[in-house]
């Protein structure tokens, strides 16, 4: 991160969602190491919101033991929904209070430039080796984890529009969610392979997911069902974002925004 060195009393807590999938957990650790590399000299610890450890409380304890009196929270979450708005702040505030630590929380990754660039690159990489197809013959299906937060669908739509900027637009864009929001994954797949739309030749399914986990398995199953329903179409499944250096750069950028005073999400 550019700029003057931070006071030694400030540490960074990277918060991962948590998953029982060891590959997904490893990807979270890898991104955290990348954040630490970008924030040279700054104490950085990882805490998971659920499922696995270290917990948020344990990570806060480690930062306190390293002499930190203030913590900047960097949630590895794609959008500002229930986890970012409620669960993470509550867990961090409770843990930090035991040490008298001040807390500032960075925004979710959202439409941060590095995440937009990575998502667009993943889509291009998946399609580049294939035979050319005109954009008007392509349906893009973007699938998200889903949330009960009513703003989540609009956040995903805004993000996808940002990834399509400067590109030839596909024939249609369909959206689906694994949980708590509509359309569901199966509904989005069914809409994409509508038999009345005879112009479609390729369906590109892009899960907007950070790390390996059970939602990716749900997406893969939905794509398999789509192939069964419409074997005449070409199906392309785009990989998740994963432990790419751009994810670490996006998280570090969110931390930098807080330290420059650009984020208003302060607690404690």
N, C-alpha and C positions, 0 to 999 in steps of 0.2 A: 504494500500500500504506500502510495506517495505521501509526502508531507513530513512534518516534524515527528520525532519519536513520541509515543504515548507515555503518559506517566506510568510508573511501575505499578501503581495501585489499580490500574484498569485491566480486567481480564475479559476474555470472550468465551461465552458458552454457546457452542453449536448444539442445536437440539434436533435430533433425528426422530422420526415418527416411531420407529421400532418395528421389527419384523422377526418372526421365527426362522425366516429363510437365511441361512448363514451367508449366502452370496450377497443378499441385500444388506445385511449388517456389515459385511466387509466393505461394500461400496460406500456406506456411510462413513466408516472409519477412514477410508481412502480420501474422501472429500474433505473430511476434517483435517487430515494431515496436509492437504493442499491449502486449506485456509490458514493453517499455522505457518506454512511456508511463505504465504503472501503477507502475513502480518508478523514479519520477523521480529523476534524479541518480545512479542506480546504473549502472555499466558493464554493458551487455548485448551479447553476441555470439551469433551463430548458427553452429552447426557441424552438418554432416550426417554420419550414420553411414556411409552408402554411396552409391554411384552418382554423386553430384555434389558440388561444393564450394560453399562452403569446408568443409574437413574439420574434424573435432573438433580435431585438432592445430593447424590454422591458427587456429581460433577461440581456443584457449587461448593461442597466441602473441600474438594481438591483445589479450587481456585482460592478459597479463603486460606488454605494451608500454604499457598504460594504467595501470600501477602496481598491479595487483591481486596480492595475495599469497594470497588464498583464493578459491575458486570454488564457487558453488552451482550444481549441474547440474539443469536443469529439462527432463526428457525429454518431448517431445511424442509420447508413446506412450499408447495407450488402456489397456493392461493390463500387469501385472508378469509378463512372460514372459522368453524368452531374451535379447531385446535389452536390456530394462531391468535384468535380473539379472546379465547376463554381458558382453554386447558393449559397451554404453555404459560401464560402470565400468572395463573393461579399457582401452578407448581413452582415456578421460579420465585415468586414473591414469598411464598411460605418458606422455601428453603433459604432464601437470602436473608429473611428477617432474623433467622437464628444467629447470623453473623453480623447483623447491622449493616449489610451491604446495600448500596444503592443499585437500582436496576434500570436499564434502558433497553427496550426491545426494538430490533430492526424489523423492517417490513418483510413479509413473505416474498419469495422470489418473483412471483407475478410476471410482469412484463419487463423485467430487467433485461437489458440488451443482450447479455451473454446467453441467457436462457432462450431468448427468441432466436438468436443466431444458431444455437445448438439444435433446437427443434427443427428449424428449416434445413439444416445440414443433414440431420438424420433422415428426413424425408427424401432429400435429393440422393443421398447415398443408397437408399433402398431401391430407388427407381432408375438410377443411372445405368446399371448393367443390363436393363431390360430393353426390349425392342421399343422404339419410339411409339408413343400414342398421343394423339392430339388432346390438349387439355379438355376440350368439350366432350371427350369420350371417357373422362375420368371422374369418379366420385371419391371424394375424400371423407373418410369417417374418422372423427376424432373422439376418443373415448377417455373419460376421466374417472377418477376414483369415486367422486360423488360426495355430496354433503347436504345436510339439512338446511344449511345457510342459503337463504333465497337468492343471494347475490352470486353464488357459485357458477351457475350456467352462464351468466353474463360475463363473468371474469374469464371463463374458458373461451367464450366467443371472441372477446376482445383480444385475448392472446393469439388465437388462431388467425384473426385478421392481421395482426402484426407480423406473423410468420409468413403470410401470403403477400405482403407488401412488395411490390416490384416484380412479382412472378405472374405468369399467365394463370388465371384462375381456373380451377376445375369446374366441371359442369355443375356440380352440387357439393355442398358441405353438409354432412349429417353429424349430429352429436349424440353421444350416449354416455351413461354413467353406470358404474358397477353397483352403487348403492345410494339410497336416500334421495335420489333425484330422477326425474324423467327427462327424456326417454331412457329406458334401460338399454343395456348392451344389445340384447336380442332385437329390441325394437329398432335401434339404429341400423343394425345389420340388415334387417328386413326392409327398411326404407331404402337403404343403399342399393339393394338388388331388386328393386321394383321391376317386375317383368313387363310392365307397360312402357318402360323407358328403354326403347330398343337401341338407342345411340350409345349406351354405356358399354365399354369394353374392359375397363380396369377399375377395380376398387382398391383404394389405398387406405388401409386401416392403421391409424397412428394413435397408440396409447400415450396419453400425456402423463407419464409416470416417471418418477425419479429413479427408483431403485427396484431391484428384483423383489418380488413378493407374490402373494396369492392373487392379487388383482390381475397381474400379467397372465397368470394361468387362466383366469376367467376370460380375458381378452382372446387368448389363443383358442380356447374352446368355442367362443363365439365366431371367430374367423373360420374354424373348421366346420361349424354348422352352416356358415355362409357358403363355403365351397361345396358342401353337400347339396344345398338348395339350388345354387347356380354354378354348376361345374363348367358352364360355357364362358364364364367371366374369368379374367385374370385377377387373382387376389394377391395383394402385397401387404405384409405386416411389417410395419416400421419398428425398429428396436426402441426400447426405453432410452431415456437420457443417459442414465448410468453414471459411473464415477469419472466423468470427463473433467479435465482441468477447467473447462468453462463453468461448471457448476460451482467449483470452489471460488472461481473469480467472481461469480455473481454473488455468492454469500459474502465474500470479503468486501464487495462493493456496497452491499447493504449495510455492513458494519461501518464503512467509511461515511455513508450518508448520515448515520446517527452521530458519529463523532464530529461531523461538520455542522451538526444542528439542523439537518434537512428533514429528519424524521421527528414527528410529534408524539410518537407512541412511547411515553415515559411512564414508569411505575415507581412506587417506593419513595 
